[in-house]
Amino acid sequence: MMELINNRGMRDWMIFIKVAEVGNLSRAARELDISISAVSKSLSRLENSIEVTLLR
């Protein structure tokens, strides 16, 4: 599914939503079929773009 989303900002939001739904990075990564590192980088990019810490 994630390969179909070309817009990076939208992709970052979709990843954040999945992490929020499932409760942790590793499960979100598994369900999205991407690496934990990709999830982490996406969340960092999103947090930097909106200047808000989303997860602790």
HTML snippet that shows the backbone in 3Dmol.js (N, CA, C, O; Angstrom):
<script src="https://3Dmol.org/build/3Dmol-min.js"></script>
<div id="view" style="width:600px;height:400px;position:relative"></div>
<script>
const pdb = `
ATOM      1  N   MET A   1       0.808  -1.195   0.000  1.00  0.00           N
ATOM      2  CA  MET A   1       0.000   0.000   0.000  1.00  0.00           C
ATOM      3  C   MET A   1       0.855   1.263   0.000  1.00  0.00           C
ATOM      4  O   MET A   1       0.556   2.205  -0.734  1.00  0.00           O
ATOM      5  N   MET A   2       1.913   1.300   0.810  1.00  0.00           N
ATOM      6  CA  MET A   2       2.691   2.521   0.949  1.00  0.00           C
ATOM      7  C   MET A   2       3.385   2.917  -0.347  1.00  0.00           C
ATOM      8  O   MET A   2       3.629   4.103  -0.571  1.00  0.00           O
ATOM      9  N   GLU A   3       3.705   1.956  -1.202  1.00  0.00           N
ATOM     10  CA  GLU A   3       4.367   2.301  -2.459  1.00  0.00           C
ATOM     11  C   GLU A   3       3.446   3.090  -3.388  1.00  0.00           C
ATOM     12  O   GLU A   3       3.927   3.736  -4.319  1.00  0.00           O
ATOM     13  N   LEU A   4       2.156   3.052  -3.160  1.00  0.00           N
ATOM     14  CA  LEU A   4       1.202   3.779  -3.991  1.00  0.00           C
ATOM     15  C   LEU A   4       1.093   5.252  -3.612  1.00  0.00           C
ATOM     16  O   LEU A   4       0.567   6.057  -4.381  1.00  0.00           O
ATOM     17  N   ILE A   5       1.584   5.599  -2.444  1.00  0.00           N
ATOM     18  CA  ILE A   5       1.475   6.980  -1.977  1.00  0.00           C
ATOM     19  C   ILE A   5       2.765   7.710  -2.311  1.00  0.00           C
ATOM     20  O   ILE A   5       3.791   7.489  -1.667  1.00  0.00           O
ATOM     21  N   ASN A   6       2.719   8.580  -3.314  1.00  0.00           N
ATOM     22  CA  ASN A   6       3.907   9.281  -3.776  1.00  0.00           C
ATOM     23  C   ASN A   6       4.162  10.573  -3.016  1.00  0.00           C
ATOM     24  O   ASN A   6       5.316  10.971  -2.861  1.00  0.00           O
ATOM     25  N   ASN A   7       3.140  11.224  -2.548  1.00  0.00           N
ATOM     26  CA  ASN A   7       3.290  12.474  -1.834  1.00  0.00           C
ATOM     27  C   ASN A   7       3.885  12.195  -0.458  1.00  0.00           C
ATOM     28  O   ASN A   7       3.248  11.551   0.376  1.00  0.00           O
ATOM     29  N   ARG A   8       5.107  12.678  -0.218  1.00  0.00           N
ATOM     30  CA  ARG A   8       5.814  12.367   1.025  1.00  0.00           C
ATOM     31  C   ARG A   8       5.051  12.838   2.257  1.00  0.00           C
ATOM     32  O   ARG A   8       4.976  12.111   3.248  1.00  0.00           O
ATOM     33  N   GLY A   9       4.486  14.034   2.214  1.00  0.00           N
ATOM     34  CA  GLY A   9       3.745  14.539   3.369  1.00  0.00           C
ATOM     35  C   GLY A   9       2.553  13.661   3.710  1.00  0.00           C
ATOM     36  O   GLY A   9       2.300  13.371   4.879  1.00  0.00           O
ATOM     37  N   MET A  10       1.824  13.242   2.690  1.00  0.00           N
ATOM     38  CA  MET A  10       0.668  12.365   2.907  1.00  0.00           C
ATOM     39  C   MET A  10       1.136  11.015   3.442  1.00  0.00           C
ATOM     40  O   MET A  10       0.519  10.450   4.345  1.00  0.00           O
ATOM     41  N   ARG A  11       2.212  10.510   2.888  1.00  0.00           N
ATOM     42  CA  ARG A  11       2.770   9.234   3.344  1.00  0.00           C
ATOM     43  C   ARG A  11       3.148   9.322   4.824  1.00  0.00           C
ATOM     44  O   ARG A  11       2.853   8.412   5.600  1.00  0.00           O
ATOM     45  N   ASP A  12       3.803  10.423   5.213  1.00  0.00           N
ATOM     46  CA  ASP A  12       4.200  10.596   6.614  1.00  0.00           C
ATOM     47  C   ASP A  12       2.983  10.601   7.533  1.00  0.00           C
ATOM     48  O   ASP A  12       3.019  10.005   8.610  1.00  0.00           O
ATOM     49  N   TRP A  13       1.907  11.267   7.118  1.00  0.00           N
ATOM     50  CA  TRP A  13       0.684  11.277   7.927  1.00  0.00           C
ATOM     51  C   TRP A  13       0.067   9.883   8.015  1.00  0.00           C
ATOM     52  O   TRP A  13      -0.408   9.481   9.077  1.00  0.00           O
ATOM     53  N   MET A  14       0.072   9.148   6.909  1.00  0.00           N
ATOM     54  CA  MET A  14      -0.484   7.787   6.914  1.00  0.00           C
ATOM     55  C   MET A  14       0.310   6.881   7.866  1.00  0.00           C
ATOM     56  O   MET A  14      -0.264   6.064   8.587  1.00  0.00           O
ATOM     57  N   ILE A  15       1.629   7.040   7.856  1.00  0.00           N
ATOM     58  CA  ILE A  15       2.469   6.247   8.758  1.00  0.00           C
ATOM     59  C   ILE A  15       2.176   6.626  10.206  1.00  0.00           C
ATOM     60  O   ILE A  15       2.032   5.745  11.054  1.00  0.00           O
ATOM     61  N   PHE A  16       2.086   7.908  10.499  1.00  0.00           N
ATOM     62  CA  PHE A  16       1.757   8.351  11.853  1.00  0.00           C
ATOM     63  C   PHE A  16       0.416   7.773  12.315  1.00  0.00           C
ATOM     64  O   PHE A  16       0.300   7.287  13.440  1.00  0.00           O
ATOM     65  N   ILE A  17      -0.573   7.826  11.459  1.00  0.00           N
ATOM     66  CA  ILE A  17      -1.897   7.292  11.803  1.00  0.00           C
ATOM     67  C   ILE A  17      -1.810   5.804  12.116  1.00  0.00           C
ATOM     68  O   ILE A  17      -2.432   5.339  13.071  1.00  0.00           O
ATOM     69  N   LYS A  18      -1.053   5.054  11.333  1.00  0.00           N
ATOM     70  CA  LYS A  18      -0.904   3.615  11.584  1.00  0.00           C
ATOM     71  C   LYS A  18      -0.216   3.379  12.926  1.00  0.00           C
ATOM     72  O   LYS A  18      -0.646   2.514  13.690  1.00  0.00           O
ATOM     73  N   VAL A  19       0.848   4.136  13.229  1.00  0.00           N
ATOM     74  CA  VAL A  19       1.535   3.988  14.518  1.00  0.00           C
ATOM     75  C   VAL A  19       0.562   4.285  15.655  1.00  0.00           C
ATOM     76  O   VAL A  19       0.530   3.556  16.647  1.00  0.00           O
ATOM     77  N   ALA A  20      -0.222   5.333  15.522  1.00  0.00           N
ATOM     78  CA  ALA A  20      -1.200   5.682  16.558  1.00  0.00           C
ATOM     79  C   ALA A  20      -2.246   4.579  16.715  1.00  0.00           C
ATOM     80  O   ALA A  20      -2.662   4.273  17.833  1.00  0.00           O
ATOM     81  N   GLU A  21      -2.667   3.990  15.618  1.00  0.00           N
ATOM     82  CA  GLU A  21      -3.679   2.923  15.664  1.00  0.00           C
ATOM     83  C   GLU A  21      -3.162   1.668  16.351  1.00  0.00           C
ATOM     84  O   GLU A  21      -3.858   1.077  17.178  1.00  0.00           O
ATOM     85  N   VAL A  22      -1.940   1.258  16.010  1.00  0.00           N
ATOM     86  CA  VAL A  22      -1.439  -0.026  16.516  1.00  0.00           C
ATOM     87  C   VAL A  22      -0.621   0.106  17.788  1.00  0.00           C
ATOM     88  O   VAL A  22      -0.431  -0.881  18.498  1.00  0.00           O
ATOM     89  N   GLY A  23      -0.132   1.301  18.092  1.00  0.00           N
ATOM     90  CA  GLY A  23       0.523   1.527  19.371  1.00  0.00           C
ATOM     91  C   GLY A  23       2.026   1.408  19.423  1.00  0.00           C
ATOM     92  O   GLY A  23       2.624   1.746  20.445  1.00  0.00           O
ATOM     93  N   ASN A  24       2.669   0.937  18.352  1.00  0.00           N
ATOM     94  CA  ASN A  24       4.132   0.912  18.370  1.00  0.00           C
ATOM     95  C   ASN A  24       4.714   0.888  16.957  1.00  0.00           C
ATOM     96  O   ASN A  24       4.050   0.522  15.987  1.00  0.00           O
ATOM     97  N   LEU A  25       5.986   1.295  16.886  1.00  0.00           N
ATOM     98  CA  LEU A  25       6.652   1.437  15.589  1.00  0.00           C
ATOM     99  C   LEU A  25       6.843   0.111  14.870  1.00  0.00           C
ATOM    100  O   LEU A  25       6.624   0.024  13.661  1.00  0.00           O
ATOM    101  N   SER A  26       7.248  -0.916  15.596  1.00  0.00           N
ATOM    102  CA  SER A  26       7.559  -2.183  14.927  1.00  0.00           C
ATOM    103  C   SER A  26       6.318  -2.834  14.327  1.00  0.00           C
ATOM    104  O   SER A  26       6.376  -3.376  13.224  1.00  0.00           O
ATOM    105  N   ARG A  27       5.216  -2.786  15.031  1.00  0.00           N
ATOM    106  CA  ARG A  27       3.984  -3.368  14.473  1.00  0.00           C
ATOM    107  C   ARG A  27       3.499  -2.556  13.270  1.00  0.00           C
ATOM    108  O   ARG A  27       3.060  -3.124  12.270  1.00  0.00           O
ATOM    109  N   ALA A  28       3.579  -1.239  13.369  1.00  0.00           N
ATOM    110  CA  ALA A  28       3.197  -0.389  12.235  1.00  0.00           C
ATOM    111  C   ALA A  28       4.068  -0.701  11.026  1.00  0.00           C
ATOM    112  O   ALA A  28       3.568  -0.808   9.906  1.00  0.00           O
ATOM    113  N   ALA A  29       5.367  -0.847  11.250  1.00  0.00           N
ATOM    114  CA  ALA A  29       6.285  -1.164  10.152  1.00  0.00           C
ATOM    115  C   ALA A  29       5.911  -2.491   9.506  1.00  0.00           C
ATOM    116  O   ALA A  29       5.878  -2.600   8.280  1.00  0.00           O
ATOM    117  N   ARG A  30       5.629  -3.496  10.324  1.00  0.00           N
ATOM    118  CA  ARG A  30       5.220  -4.803   9.791  1.00  0.00           C
ATOM    119  C   ARG A  30       3.948  -4.689   8.957  1.00  0.00           C
ATOM    120  O   ARG A  30       3.872  -5.218   7.848  1.00  0.00           O
ATOM    121  N   GLU A  31       2.955  -3.994   9.499  1.00  0.00           N
ATOM    122  CA  GLU A  31       1.671  -3.887   8.802  1.00  0.00           C
ATOM    123  C   GLU A  31       1.768  -3.069   7.517  1.00  0.00           C
ATOM    124  O   GLU A  31       1.017  -3.302   6.570  1.00  0.00           O
ATOM    125  N   LEU A  32       2.695  -2.109   7.485  1.00  0.00           N
ATOM    126  CA  LEU A  32       2.877  -1.277   6.295  1.00  0.00           C
ATOM    127  C   LEU A  32       3.914  -1.860   5.334  1.00  0.00           C
ATOM    128  O   LEU A  32       4.099  -1.362   4.224  1.00  0.00           O
ATOM    129  N   ASP A  33       4.587  -2.925   5.781  1.00  0.00           N
ATOM    130  CA  ASP A  33       5.631  -3.578   4.989  1.00  0.00           C
ATOM    131  C   ASP A  33       6.768  -2.619   4.647  1.00  0.00           C
ATOM    132  O   ASP A  33       7.236  -2.551   3.510  1.00  0.00           O
ATOM    133  N   ILE A  34       7.201  -1.873   5.684  1.00  0.00           N
ATOM    134  CA  ILE A  34       8.359  -0.999   5.567  1.00  0.00           C
ATOM    135  C   ILE A  34       9.236  -1.225   6.792  1.00  0.00           C
ATOM    136  O   ILE A  34       8.806  -1.870   7.748  1.00  0.00           O
ATOM    137  N   SER A  35      10.451  -0.705   6.776  1.00  0.00           N
ATOM    138  CA  SER A  35      11.365  -0.912   7.898  1.00  0.00           C
ATOM    139  C   SER A  35      10.994  -0.012   9.081  1.00  0.00           C
ATOM    140  O   SER A  35      10.338   1.018   8.921  1.00  0.00           O
ATOM    141  N   ILE A  36      11.432  -0.429  10.262  1.00  0.00           N
ATOM    142  CA  ILE A  36      11.233   0.393  11.460  1.00  0.00           C
ATOM    143  C   ILE A  36      11.956   1.723  11.279  1.00  0.00           C
ATOM    144  O   ILE A  36      11.458   2.769  11.695  1.00  0.00           O
ATOM    145  N   SER A  37      13.126   1.678  10.661  1.00  0.00           N
ATOM    146  CA  SER A  37      13.884   2.899  10.390  1.00  0.00           C
ATOM    147  C   SER A  37      13.088   3.864   9.513  1.00  0.00           C
ATOM    148  O   SER A  37      13.097   5.072   9.752  1.00  0.00           O
ATOM    149  N   ALA A  38      12.406   3.341   8.506  1.00  0.00           N
ATOM    150  CA  ALA A  38      11.589   4.191   7.626  1.00  0.00           C
ATOM    151  C   ALA A  38      10.441   4.824   8.406  1.00  0.00           C
ATOM    152  O   ALA A  38      10.102   5.986   8.180  1.00  0.00           O
ATOM    153  N   VAL A  39       9.847   4.071   9.316  1.00  0.00           N
ATOM    154  CA  VAL A  39       8.773   4.610  10.156  1.00  0.00           C
ATOM    155  C   VAL A  39       9.325   5.732  11.033  1.00  0.00           C
ATOM    156  O   VAL A  39       8.728   6.804  11.123  1.00  0.00           O
ATOM    157  N   SER A  40      10.451   5.485  11.670  1.00  0.00           N
ATOM    158  CA  SER A  40      11.060   6.473  12.547  1.00  0.00           C
ATOM    159  C   SER A  40      11.425   7.751  11.791  1.00  0.00           C
ATOM    160  O   SER A  40      11.145   8.855  12.259  1.00  0.00           O
ATOM    161  N   LYS A  41      12.043   7.600  10.635  1.00  0.00           N
ATOM    162  CA  LYS A  41      12.423   8.770   9.828  1.00  0.00           C
ATOM    163  C   LYS A  41      11.194   9.550   9.379  1.00  0.00           C
ATOM    164  O   LYS A  41      11.199  10.780   9.367  1.00  0.00           O
ATOM    165  N   SER A  42      10.160   8.836   9.016  1.00  0.00           N
ATOM    166  CA  SER A  42       8.920   9.480   8.590  1.00  0.00           C
ATOM    167  C   SER A  42       8.318  10.301   9.724  1.00  0.00           C
ATOM    168  O   SER A  42       7.895  11.439   9.517  1.00  0.00           O
ATOM    169  N   LEU A  43       8.280   9.724  10.917  1.00  0.00           N
ATOM    170  CA  LEU A  43       7.731  10.441  12.070  1.00  0.00           C
ATOM    171  C   LEU A  43       8.569  11.667  12.404  1.00  0.00           C
ATOM    172  O   LEU A  43       8.022  12.723  12.724  1.00  0.00           O
ATOM    173  N   SER A  44       9.887  11.538  12.332  1.00  0.00           N
ATOM    174  CA  SER A  44      10.773  12.681  12.590  1.00  0.00           C
ATOM    175  C   SER A  44      10.543  13.789  11.574  1.00  0.00           C
ATOM    176  O   SER A  44      10.469  14.965  11.928  1.00  0.00           O
ATOM    177  N   ARG A  45      10.432  13.405  10.319  1.00  0.00           N
ATOM    178  CA  ARG A  45      10.191  14.378   9.251  1.00  0.00           C
ATOM    179  C   ARG A  45       8.859  15.104   9.487  1.00  0.00           C
ATOM    180  O   ARG A  45       8.778  16.323   9.333  1.00  0.00           O
ATOM    181  N   LEU A  46       7.829  14.358   9.857  1.00  0.00           N
ATOM    182  CA  LEU A  46       6.514  14.942  10.109  1.00  0.00           C
ATOM    183  C   LEU A  46       6.568  15.890  11.304  1.00  0.00           C
ATOM    184  O   LEU A  46       6.054  17.007  11.238  1.00  0.00           O
ATOM    185  N   GLU A  47       7.185  15.449  12.388  1.00  0.00           N
ATOM    186  CA  GLU A  47       7.303  16.299  13.574  1.00  0.00           C
ATOM    187  C   GLU A  47       8.051  17.588  13.259  1.00  0.00           C
ATOM    188  O   GLU A  47       7.663  18.663  13.717  1.00  0.00           O
ATOM    189  N   ASN A  48       9.116  17.484  12.482  1.00  0.00           N
ATOM    190  CA  ASN A  48       9.873  18.682  12.103  1.00  0.00           C
ATOM    191  C   ASN A  48       9.048  19.616  11.229  1.00  0.00           C
ATOM    192  O   ASN A  48       9.138  20.836  11.360  1.00  0.00           O
ATOM    193  N   SER A  49       8.255  19.053  10.352  1.00  0.00           N
ATOM    194  CA  SER A  49       7.483  19.890   9.431  1.00  0.00           C
ATOM    195  C   SER A  49       6.362  20.652  10.132  1.00  0.00           C
ATOM    196  O   SER A  49       6.024  21.766   9.731  1.00  0.00           O
ATOM    197  N   ILE A  50       5.785  20.058  11.176  1.00  0.00           N
ATOM    198  CA  ILE A  50       4.697  20.744  11.882  1.00  0.00           C
ATOM    199  C   ILE A  50       5.154  21.341  13.217  1.00  0.00           C
ATOM    200  O   ILE A  50       4.373  21.980  13.921  1.00  0.00           O
ATOM    201  N   GLU A  51       6.432  21.124  13.555  1.00  0.00           N
ATOM    202  CA  GLU A  51       7.045  21.664  14.770  1.00  0.00           C
ATOM    203  C   GLU A  51       6.291  21.273  16.035  1.00  0.00           C
ATOM    204  O   GLU A  51       6.062  22.090  16.928  1.00  0.00           O
ATOM    205  N   VAL A  52       5.910  19.986  16.083  1.00  0.00           N
ATOM    206  CA  VAL A  52       5.204  19.428  17.239  1.00  0.00           C
ATOM    207  C   VAL A  52       5.718  18.018  17.474  1.00  0.00           C
ATOM    208  O   VAL A  52       5.914  17.261  16.523  1.00  0.00           O
ATOM    209  N   THR A  53       5.940  17.656  18.746  1.00  0.00           N
ATOM    210  CA  THR A  53       6.283  16.284  19.083  1.00  0.00           C
ATOM    211  C   THR A  53       4.991  15.481  19.132  1.00  0.00           C
ATOM    212  O   THR A  53       4.102  15.768  19.934  1.00  0.00           O
ATOM    213  N   LEU A  54       4.894  14.478  18.274  1.00  0.00           N
ATOM    214  CA  LEU A  54       3.662  13.696  18.173  1.00  0.00           C
ATOM    215  C   LEU A  54       3.652  12.495  19.108  1.00  0.00           C
ATOM    216  O   LEU A  54       2.609  12.148  19.661  1.00  0.00           O
ATOM    217  N   LEU A  55       4.792  11.867  19.286  1.00  0.00           N
ATOM    218  CA  LEU A  55       4.888  10.672  20.125  1.00  0.00           C
ATOM    219  C   LEU A  55       6.036  10.834  21.104  1.00  0.00           C
ATOM    220  O   LEU A  55       7.021  11.517  20.827  1.00  0.00           O
ATOM    221  N   ARG A  56       5.891  10.200  22.238  1.00  0.00           N
ATOM    222  CA  ARG A  56       6.973  10.221  23.232  1.00  0.00           C
ATOM    223  C   ARG A  56       7.518   8.842  23.407  1.00  0.00           C
ATOM    224  O   ARG A  56       8.437   8.637  24.199  1.00  0.00           O
TER     225      ARG A  56
END
`;
const viewer = $3Dmol.createViewer("view");
viewer.addModel(pdb, "pdb");
viewer.setStyle({}, {cartoon: {color: "spectrum"}});
viewer.zoomTo();
viewer.render();
</script>
